[in-house]
């Protein structure tokens, strides 16, 4: 006698899948920033609800405050990494802080072509 699970297995066999844990983003987060974000969300609600200029200005100021807090916290974390890092990690941290040029690959190929031509 077939059970429901047997029929289901026959017509739609179960597939085993592996779930991968996602890496947490490199976002800088601490308790102060979390509290500031709560204030910002409240200001967003007020701004959307009342549509007043003062609410918009307060929201803008809070947004800038959160950005500066995140920058300071990120700089602090990077300085801690630099204090206890070996030369390879130092290089990786320095490269992560530099802006990536738009034409990185073409610039690399031009540089290699110049050195191979001479």
C-alpha positions as CSV (number, residue, x, y, z in Angstrom):
1,X,0.0,0.0,0.0
2,X,1.4,3.4,-1.0
3,X,1.5,6.2,1.5
4,X,1.3,9.9,0.7
5,X,5.1,10.2,1.2
6,X,5.8,7.3,-1.2
7,X,3.7,8.9,-3.9
8,X,5.3,12.3,-3.3
9,X,8.7,10.7,-3.5
10,X,7.8,8.9,-6.8
11,X,6.5,12.0,-8.6
12,X,8.5,14.7,-6.9
13,X,11.7,13.2,-5.5
14,X,13.3,15.1,-2.7
15,X,16.6,16.8,-3.5
16,X,19.3,17.4,-0.9
17,X,20.8,20.8,-1.0
18,X,23.6,22.4,0.9
19,X,23.1,25.8,2.3
20,X,26.1,28.0,2.5
21,X,26.5,30.6,5.1
22,X,26.9,34.0,3.6
23,X,29.7,36.2,4.7
24,X,28.7,39.1,6.7
25,X,29.2,42.3,4.8
26,X,32.1,44.5,5.8
27,X,29.8,47.0,7.3
28,X,31.0,48.7,10.3
29,X,28.5,48.3,13.1
30,X,28.5,49.0,16.8
31,X,25.9,49.9,19.5
32,X,26.2,53.7,19.0
33,X,25.6,53.4,15.3
34,X,22.6,51.1,15.9
35,X,21.0,53.6,18.3
36,X,21.7,56.5,15.8
37,X,20.0,54.4,13.0
38,X,16.9,54.0,15.2
39,X,16.8,57.7,15.6
40,X,17.2,58.1,11.9
41,X,14.3,55.7,11.2
42,X,12.1,57.7,13.5
43,X,13.0,60.9,11.7
44,X,12.3,59.2,8.4
45,X,8.8,58.3,9.6
46,X,8.2,61.8,10.8
47,X,9.5,63.2,7.5
48,X,7.2,61.0,5.4
49,X,4.2,61.6,7.7
50,X,4.3,65.3,8.2
51,X,6.3,66.5,5.1
52,X,7.8,69.4,7.1
53,X,11.1,71.1,6.1
54,X,12.4,70.9,9.7
55,X,12.0,67.1,9.7
56,X,13.8,66.8,6.4
57,X,16.7,68.9,7.8
58,X,16.9,66.8,11.0
59,X,16.9,63.6,8.9
60,X,19.7,65.0,6.7
61,X,21.8,65.9,9.8
62,X,21.2,62.5,11.4
63,X,22.2,60.7,8.2
64,X,25.4,62.7,8.0
65,X,26.1,62.0,11.7
66,X,25.8,58.2,11.0
67,X,28.1,58.4,8.0
68,X,30.8,60.2,10.1
69,X,30.4,57.7,12.9
70,X,30.8,54.8,10.5
71,X,33.9,56.4,8.9
72,X,35.5,56.9,12.3
73,X,34.7,53.4,13.4
74,X,36.0,52.0,10.2
75,X,39.3,54.0,10.5
76,X,39.6,52.7,14.1
77,X,39.2,49.1,13.0
78,X,41.7,49.5,10.2
79,X,44.2,51.0,12.5
80,X,43.8,48.1,14.9
81,X,44.3,45.7,12.0
82,X,47.5,47.5,11.0
83,X,48.9,47.4,14.5
84,X,48.7,43.6,14.7
85,X,49.2,42.5,11.1
86,X,52.0,40.9,9.2
87,X,53.3,42.5,6.0
88,X,50.9,40.5,3.7
89,X,47.9,41.6,5.7
90,X,49.2,45.1,5.7
91,X,49.2,45.0,1.9
92,X,45.7,43.6,1.8
93,X,44.4,46.3,4.1
94,X,46.1,49.0,2.1
95,X,44.7,47.7,-1.1
96,X,41.2,47.5,0.3
97,X,41.4,51.2,1.3
98,X,42.4,52.4,-2.1
99,X,39.7,53.3,-4.7
100,X,39.5,50.9,-7.6
101,X,40.0,52.7,-10.9
102,X,37.4,52.1,-13.6
103,X,39.8,50.8,-16.2
104,X,41.9,48.7,-13.9
105,X,42.5,45.9,-16.4
106,X,43.3,48.1,-19.4
107,X,45.8,50.1,-17.3
108,X,47.4,46.9,-16.1
109,X,47.8,45.6,-19.7
110,X,49.3,49.0,-20.8
111,X,51.8,48.8,-18.0
112,X,52.8,45.3,-18.8
113,X,53.1,46.2,-22.5
114,X,55.4,49.1,-21.7
115,X,57.7,47.0,-19.6
116,X,57.8,44.1,-22.1
117,X,58.5,46.5,-25.0
118,X,61.6,48.1,-23.4
